[in-house]
Amino acid sequence: MKYVLLICDDEASIPSPAEIAADPAHIDYAREVDRRQAGRGGARLRPVAEATTIRVRAGETLITDGPFAETKDFIGGIDILECADLNEAIEIASRHPYALHGSIEIRPVWE
């Protein structure tokens, strides 16, 4: 079954791609995903300051710069996994470095 991990953290501490690539915790996480052959993709997202939120109400398109809600945490990226079940997805997500100071939301994918 496919799962998406929504990787959430405080935007005040965004490491650069080079910092992530050199971080032993991220390296270990990537190795574990590779070892399980669970990785199916993912992406790092740009900061919320670059977000645009769209809502259509009563036929009118409302465009807002930034996220929909004011919040300290933001979705900074996603990982897509193929796992045997939710328990395996939880095992993998619990190893993600951002689980230590942010949060990882696990969502099953409709297929």
N, C-alpha and C positions, 0 to 999 in steps of 0.2 A: 504494500500500500504506500502511496506517496503522501508525504507530509511536508508542509512548509514551516520553517522556523522563522518567526518574525523576531529579529534581533533588536532589542530595545535598550537604550542607554541614555544617559544625560549628555546632551550635545556639548556641554562645556568641556568635555575631555575626549575630543576626537583624535585618535592617532592617525598619522599619515599612512598611506599604503606601504611605504618603506618600513615604518615602525612595525606594522602588522606582520610584514614578511619576515622581519628579524625577531619577532617575539616568540620565545620558546613555547609559551602556552598556545599560541595560534598554530605554530608548527606541529605541536603534539595533537591538537584537535584535528588538523587537516590530515595527519597521518592516520588517526583513528578512523576517520570517515573513509579514507582510501582503503585501509585494511579491511573494513567491512563492505567495501564496494557499494556504499550507500549514497554517495554523492550523485545528484542529478542536475546540479546547476546552482546558481545563486547569483547575487549581485549586491554590491555595496551601493547605498543610496547617497546622493548629495545632501548637504545640510537642509534643514527645514526652511531656512531663509530663501532657498531657491524653489520651494514648493509653490504650487498654485492649486487652490481648491475650487472646484466647480460644483454648483448646486443649481438645479432648475426648479423654480417655484412659480406656480401659476403661469407657466409658459415663458417666464423670464429667466435668462441665464445669469446667475450671480457668480462673479469671479472674485476670489479673495487671494491676495498674496499670502503665502505661508500656509501652515497647517489648519485643519478644520477647528481644532480645539487648542486652547492655551494649555500646555503641559510641559513639565520638566523633561519627561522621557519622550523619546521619539523613536520611530522605526528607522534604524540606520542601515539595515540590510536584510536580506533573506537568504536562507539556504533551502534547497529542495533536496529531500532525501527519499530514498526507496527503502522501506523498513518492513520487517516481517509483521510488526504490530506496533501499537502505541508504546508498549514497554521498551522496545528497542529504540524508538524515537526519543523517549525520555532519557534513556541511557546516553545516547549520543548528545542530546541537547544539554544534559547536565555537565558534559565535558567542555562545552563551549566557554571560552574565556569570559565572555560578557555575562554569563550566568552568575559570575562571582560578584559583580557590582551593578549590573543592569538586570534585565530579565529576558527570557526566551519564551515566546508564545508559540505553542505547537498547534498547527491546524491541519487536519486531514484534507486532502484534495478530493474534490468530486470527480469521479472518473466514470 
